Amino acid sequence: MDKQKLIQMAVDGLGRSYAPYSHFHVSAALLCADGTVYTGNNIENAAYTPSVCAERCAIFKAVGDGRREFEAIAVCGGPDGVIEDYCPPCGVCRQVMREFCDPSSFRVLVAKTAEDYREYTLEQLLPDGFGPDHLTGSGER
């Protein structure tokens, strides 16, 4: 799947966000290694803490379906669903990505449109991230 198509899936999903408190809508499209795409949206809660970001929503949907290998995620968002700037993943989402993704090859596409985006590896966004390899003794210290 090309980057523009993945980004467009995220852009198209903005209307599915549930953001009655912050009014900041975020959408994500996660590309699995087998070509399957999972979308996610931020879902807020009046108690705030139970809220979930779009990136984690997409990842958890995929993991719940048995997927464990991911290639890329496209993320976009903005006030009242209007994309005004790039919307990078928060630190918690970066850490969740680290659980399931190879930091050196997993691509994060932060987009305004399908043509206007920035591309990063997870390693660039989360240098020296803590992952499962650290718990097995194979992580570099």
Wavefront OBJ file of the C-alpha trace (Angstrom):
o trace
v 0.000 0.000 0.000
v 1.360 3.417 -0.836
v 1.812 6.127 1.784
v -0.770 8.464 0.267
v -3.514 5.827 0.419
v -2.724 5.042 4.060
v -2.730 8.735 4.942
v -6.018 9.275 3.092
v -7.594 6.494 5.167
v -6.573 8.374 8.320
v -7.882 11.684 6.956
v -11.172 10.055 5.965
v -11.610 8.714 9.491
v -11.473 12.036 11.324
v -15.255 12.211 11.520
v -15.360 9.068 13.641
v -13.465 10.648 16.546
v -15.332 11.182 19.785
v -13.873 14.379 21.252
v -16.655 16.307 23.029
v -14.276 17.765 25.650
v -11.063 18.751 23.888
v -12.698 19.086 20.444
v -9.358 17.867 19.068
v -10.105 15.023 16.669
v -7.390 12.505 15.764
v -7.469 9.606 13.313
v -4.940 6.889 12.550
v -4.516 4.139 9.956
v -2.209 1.248 10.874
v -0.664 -0.910 8.140
v -0.038 -4.521 9.179
v 2.732 -6.578 7.605
v 0.115 -8.691 5.788
v -1.418 -5.590 4.158
v -4.426 -5.335 6.472
v -5.231 -1.800 7.639
v -6.806 -0.962 10.985
v -8.165 2.492 11.670
v -8.562 4.169 15.018
v -9.821 7.396 16.485
v -9.386 9.215 19.743
v -12.218 8.435 22.118
v -12.591 10.783 25.071
v -14.294 10.198 28.387
v -15.671 12.694 30.886
v -13.277 11.246 33.481
v -10.342 11.939 31.073
v -8.085 9.082 32.227
v -10.089 6.349 30.424
v -9.690 8.213 27.118
v -7.686 6.556 24.342
v -5.700 8.027 21.476
v -6.334 7.113 17.838
v -2.998 5.358 17.445
v -3.563 3.079 20.437
v -7.137 2.429 19.313
v -5.882 1.145 15.939
v -3.060 -0.898 17.471
v -5.297 -2.491 20.099
v -7.908 -3.395 17.473
v -5.197 -5.081 15.389
v -3.636 -6.881 18.353
v -7.102 -8.017 19.470
v -7.520 -9.597 16.041
v -4.225 -11.458 16.425
v -1.970 -9.153 14.389
v 1.514 -8.571 15.777
v 3.553 -7.289 12.818
v 3.172 -3.710 11.664
v 4.875 -1.626 8.992
v 3.524 1.921 9.294
v 0.942 4.200 10.831
v -0.503 7.428 9.449
v -1.732 10.034 11.929
v -3.620 13.284 11.436
v -5.793 15.540 13.544
v -6.906 18.992 14.469
v -9.408 21.168 16.314
v -13.001 20.190 15.524
v -11.658 17.751 12.932
v -9.959 20.425 10.837
v -6.331 19.598 10.064
v -4.275 22.738 10.578
v -0.858 21.298 11.410
v 1.008 18.026 11.850
v -0.248 15.895 14.754
v 2.550 13.678 16.092
v 1.811 10.739 18.398
v 1.964 11.371 22.136
v 4.601 9.683 24.292
v 2.238 6.951 25.505
v 1.361 6.012 21.907
v 5.042 5.946 20.978
v 5.671 3.551 23.858
v 2.790 1.285 22.771
v 4.205 1.262 19.241
v 7.558 0.215 20.713
v 5.901 -2.839 22.260
v 4.864 -4.194 18.880
v 7.083 -2.549 16.262
v 10.709 -2.637 15.195
v 11.840 0.906 16.029
v 14.337 1.062 13.169
v 11.888 0.101 10.420
v 8.372 1.053 11.611
v 7.316 4.240 9.815
v 5.209 6.998 11.354
v 3.538 9.288 8.811
v 2.385 12.547 10.382
v 0.162 14.250 7.836
v -1.756 17.355 6.906
v -2.879 15.787 3.616
v -1.961 12.734 1.566
v 0.609 14.884 -0.234
v 1.838 16.965 2.725
v 3.320 14.715 5.389
v 6.430 14.024 7.409
v 7.879 10.535 7.715
v 9.814 9.239 10.705
v 10.969 5.911 12.022
v 9.759 5.072 15.505
v 13.403 5.156 16.572
v 13.586 8.832 15.558
v 10.490 9.644 17.619
v 11.413 7.441 20.595
v 15.201 7.174 20.829
v 16.456 4.591 23.314
v 12.887 3.397 23.913
v 12.259 0.645 26.447
v 10.903 -2.519 24.867
v 10.299 -6.224 25.371
v 13.919 -7.007 24.495
v 15.019 -5.226 27.670
v 13.082 -7.731 29.783
v 14.663 -10.748 28.109
v 18.196 -9.572 28.684
v 18.911 -8.952 25.009
v 18.473 -5.181 25.092
v 21.483 -2.912 24.854
v 22.210 -0.917 27.951
l 1 2 3 4 5 6 7 8 9 10 11 12 13 14 15 16 17 18 19 20 21 22 23 24 25 26 27 28 29 30 31 32 33 34 35 36 37 38 39 40 41 42 43 44 45 46 47 48 49 50 51 52 53 54 55 56 57 58 59 60 61 62 63 64 65 66 67 68 69 70 71 72 73 74 75 76 77 78 79 80 81 82 83 84 85 86 87 88 89 90 91 92 93 94 95 96 97 98 99 100 101 102 103 104 105 106 107 108 109 110 111 112 113 114 115 116 117 118 119 120 121 122 123 124 125 126 127 128 129 130 131 132 133 134 135 136 137 138 139 140 141
